[in-house]
Amino acid sequence: RAFSRRQIVDQVRGESYTVTERIVDVQMVSLRKKLGNLGDWVETVRGVGYRFKET
């Protein structure tokens, strides 16, 4: 299941938090770097958001 950028922000910060979609993308890049090799488990779903890679 893919999660939209809005869904991710709502779960992390709450529905009243205002951000741009680009901020979510930047944070995902940072998260992937911190996860190292495991960062590949987070996939971008073009036009939708993000999901965990199915194994």
C-alpha positions as CSV (number, residue, x, y, z in Angstrom):
1,R,0.0,0.0,0.0
2,A,1.3,3.4,-0.9
3,F,0.9,6.4,1.4
4,S,0.4,9.9,0.1
5,R,2.6,12.7,1.2
6,R,-0.4,14.2,3.0
7,Q,-1.1,11.0,4.9
8,I,2.6,10.8,6.0
9,V,2.5,14.4,7.3
10,D,-0.9,13.9,9.0
11,Q,0.5,10.9,10.9
12,V,3.7,12.5,11.9
13,R,2.7,16.1,12.6
14,G,-1.1,16.1,12.7
15,E,-3.7,17.3,10.2
16,S,-3.3,21.0,11.1
17,Y,0.4,21.0,10.1
18,T,1.0,22.8,6.8
19,V,3.9,21.7,4.6
20,T,4.7,21.4,1.0
21,E,5.1,18.1,-0.8
22,R,8.7,18.9,-1.5
23,I,9.5,18.9,2.2
24,V,8.3,15.3,2.5
25,D,10.5,14.4,-0.4
26,V,13.5,16.0,1.2
27,Q,12.9,14.2,4.5
28,M,12.5,10.9,2.6
29,V,16.0,11.4,1.1
30,S,17.4,12.0,4.5
31,L,15.6,8.9,6.0
32,R,17.0,6.7,3.2
33,K,20.5,7.9,3.9
34,K,20.1,7.2,7.6
35,L,18.8,3.7,6.9
36,G,21.8,2.9,4.7
37,N,21.3,-0.3,2.8
38,L,17.8,-0.6,4.3
39,G,16.9,2.7,2.6
40,D,16.1,0.7,-0.5
41,W,13.0,-0.6,1.3
42,V,11.3,2.7,0.9
43,E,10.0,3.1,-2.6
44,T,8.7,6.2,-4.3
45,V,5.4,5.7,-6.0
46,R,5.3,8.3,-8.8
47,G,2.3,10.7,-8.5
48,V,1.2,9.0,-5.2
49,G,3.7,9.0,-2.4
50,Y,5.8,6.3,-0.8
51,R,5.5,2.7,0.2
52,F,7.6,-0.1,1.7
53,K,9.0,-2.4,-0.9
54,E,7.4,-5.8,-1.0
55,T,9.7,-8.7,-0.6
